[in-house]
Amino acid sequence: MNSLIGAEFLKLWTTRTASALLGAIVVITSLSVAAAVAGVGSGKLDLESDEGIRAVLHVAGSGALFVLMLGIIITAGEYRQRTAVDTFLTTPRRSRVLAAKLAASISAGVVFGSLATAVAIATAALAYNLIGLSLPLGTGLAWKILLGSVIYAALFGGLGASIGSLIRNQIVAIIGTIAVVIIAEPMIFVISPAVGRWLPAALGRALVSDPGGDFLSQPVAGAMLILYVAVIMLAAAAIESRRDA
């Protein structure tokens, strides 16, 4: 199993896509944090208060969508590149291949999420310093949000891998997933918050303590995202065992 996971990492880190998405996460996170500091600082909210910390640091999870796409590419990309047949001939037990891809996607999410968190801290600290303030990292809330952003990225990586395993067409999977996460889910949340708060996008926002709505607690949100990943991947594994590569 370790060799399968290692092979997935080799595929991942030798492609330009991973580097491009990683660069996008760095840029998006730094810009989002800087904009959040500027926005909160120009208002009446105290940047050093708990509310100010939430308003600034929750955007550390802004790059989770890119990790979601990466997870889809890791799994569905095998079919787009026409390498799935070789992969399954090498490892006939397809469930092991899917499990390795899932593990690689979650691990990549941890790496990407950790980098985004580091960028968020550095950007926020610099922005606070420029206006004569100090970023209050000594509070438990700050680290709760930052840890949540890493978990957010990790689980969205796993969610992407599960979706890509279920929907083989990489383009359809990416476009469909982005449409649901960016358009459909926010609309549902506005129309019915009681329903929308249980959907993946809102669960991710809950993990970073987003102040923009009534979300679930971090532990419940994390558990629900794990459940989404498990259910979709199990469905993909069941279908994969019955279809051609």
Solvent accessible surface area in square Angstrom, and as a share of the most:
residue,aa,sasa,rsa
1,M,82,0.37
2,N,130,0.66
3,S,90,0.58
4,L,33,0.16
5,I,39,0.20
6,G,37,0.35
7,A,43,0.33
8,E,11,0.05
9,F,52,0.22
10,L,119,0.59
11,K,86,0.36
12,L,10,0.05
13,W,112,0.39
14,T,99,0.58
15,T,63,0.37
16,R,219,0.80
17,T,54,0.31
18,A,0,0.00
19,S,75,0.48
20,A,66,0.52
21,L,20,0.10
22,L,44,0.22
23,G,35,0.33
24,A,30,0.23
25,I,2,0.01
26,V,50,0.29
27,V,82,0.47
28,I,65,0.33
29,T,0,0.00
30,S,31,0.20
31,L,111,0.55
32,S,29,0.18
33,V,0,0.00
34,A,44,0.34
35,A,66,0.51
36,A,16,0.13
37,V,6,0.04
38,A,66,0.51
39,G,44,0.43
40,V,19,0.11
41,G,40,0.38
42,S,98,0.64
43,G,46,0.45
44,K,214,0.91
45,L,77,0.38
46,D,82,0.43
47,L,8,0.04
48,E,76,0.34
49,S,30,0.19
50,D,77,0.40
51,E,97,0.43
52,G,0,0.00
53,I,1,0.01
54,R,75,0.27
55,A,17,0.13
56,V,0,0.00
57,L,0,0.00
58,H,35,0.16
59,V,24,0.14
60,A,3,0.02
61,G,8,0.08
62,S,41,0.27
63,G,4,0.04
64,A,3,0.03
65,L,41,0.21
66,F,43,0.18
67,V,2,0.01
68,L,0,0.00
69,M,30,0.13
70,L,3,0.01
71,G,1,0.01
72,I,1,0.00
73,I,41,0.21
74,I,19,0.09
75,T,2,0.01
76,A,0,0.00
77,G,8,0.08
78,E,12,0.05
79,Y,40,0.15
80,R,133,0.48
81,Q,114,0.51
82,R,209,0.76
83,T,57,0.33
84,A,3,0.02
85,V,80,0.46
86,D,93,0.48
87,T,22,0.13
88,F,17,0.07
89,L,133,0.66
90,T,112,0.65
91,T,17,0.10
92,P,102,0.64
93,R,159,0.58
94,R,55,0.20
95,S,60,0.39
96,R,78,0.28
97,V,2,0.01
98,L,9,0.04
99,A,40,0.31
100,A,1,0.01
101,K,6,0.02
102,L,35,0.17
103,A,33,0.26
104,A,0,0.00
105,S,1,0.01
106,I,55,0.28
107,S,41,0.27
108,A,0,0.00
109,G,0,0.00
110,V,65,0.37
111,V,75,0.43
112,F,1,0.00
113,G,4,0.03
114,S,49,0.32
115,L,63,0.31
116,A,4,0.03
117,T,14,0.08
118,A,54,0.42
119,V,24,0.14
120,A,0,0.00
121,I,37,0.19
122,A,66,0.51
123,T,24,0.14
124,A,0,0.00
125,A,41,0.32
126,L,111,0.55
127,A,17,0.13
128,Y,0,0.00
129,N,104,0.54
130,L,135,0.67
131,I,95,0.48
132,G,68,0.66
133,L,61,0.30
134,S,78,0.50
135,L,21,0.10
136,P,30,0.19
137,L,43,0.22
138,G,82,0.79
139,T,46,0.27
140,G,60,0.58
141,L,37,0.19
142,A,0,0.00
143,W,125,0.44
144,K,98,0.42
145,I,0,0.00
146,L,2,0.01
147,L,111,0.55
148,G,1,0.01
149,S,3,0.02
150,V,26,0.15
151,I,67,0.34
152,Y,24,0.09
153,A,5,0.04
154,A,10,0.07
155,L,18,0.09
156,F,2,0.01
157,G,1,0.01
158,G,0,0.00
159,L,5,0.02
160,G,0,0.00
161,A,0,0.00
162,S,0,0.00
163,I,24,0.12
164,G,0,0.00
165,S,2,0.01
166,L,58,0.29
167,I,69,0.35
168,R,57,0.21
169,N,84,0.43
170,Q,20,0.09
171,I,87,0.44
172,V,86,0.49
173,A,0,0.00
174,I,25,0.13
175,I,110,0.56
176,G,33,0.31
177,T,13,0.07
178,I,45,0.23
179,A,41,0.32
180,V,74,0.42
181,V,21,0.12
182,I,91,0.46
183,I,102,0.52
184,A,38,0.29
185,E,10,0.05
186,P,52,0.33
187,M,112,0.50
188,I,66,0.33
189,F,25,0.11
190,V,120,0.69
191,I,137,0.70
192,S,37,0.24
193,P,66,0.42
194,A,73,0.56
195,V,84,0.48
196,G,1,0.01
197,R,56,0.21
198,W,99,0.35
199,L,39,0.19
200,P,18,0.11
201,A,15,0.11
202,A,6,0.05
203,L,0,0.00
204,G,0,0.00
205,R,77,0.28
206,A,5,0.04
207,L,4,0.02
208,V,4,0.02
209,S,17,0.11
210,D,15,0.08
211,P,63,0.40
212,G,52,0.50
213,G,33,0.32
214,D,101,0.53
215,F,27,0.11
216,L,20,0.10
217,S,63,0.40
218,Q,32,0.14
219,P,106,0.67
220,V,63,0.36
221,A,0,0.00
222,G,10,0.09
223,A,61,0.47
224,M,44,0.20
225,L,0,0.00
226,I,100,0.51
227,L,96,0.48
228,Y,57,0.22
229,V,10,0.06
230,A,41,0.32
231,V,85,0.49
232,I,35,0.18
233,M,15,0.07
234,L,125,0.62
235,A,41,0.32
236,A,0,0.00
237,A,27,0.21
238,A,48,0.37
239,I,77,0.39
240,E,1,0.01
241,S,82,0.53
242,R,195,0.71
243,R,62,0.23
244,D,125,0.65
245,A,40,0.31
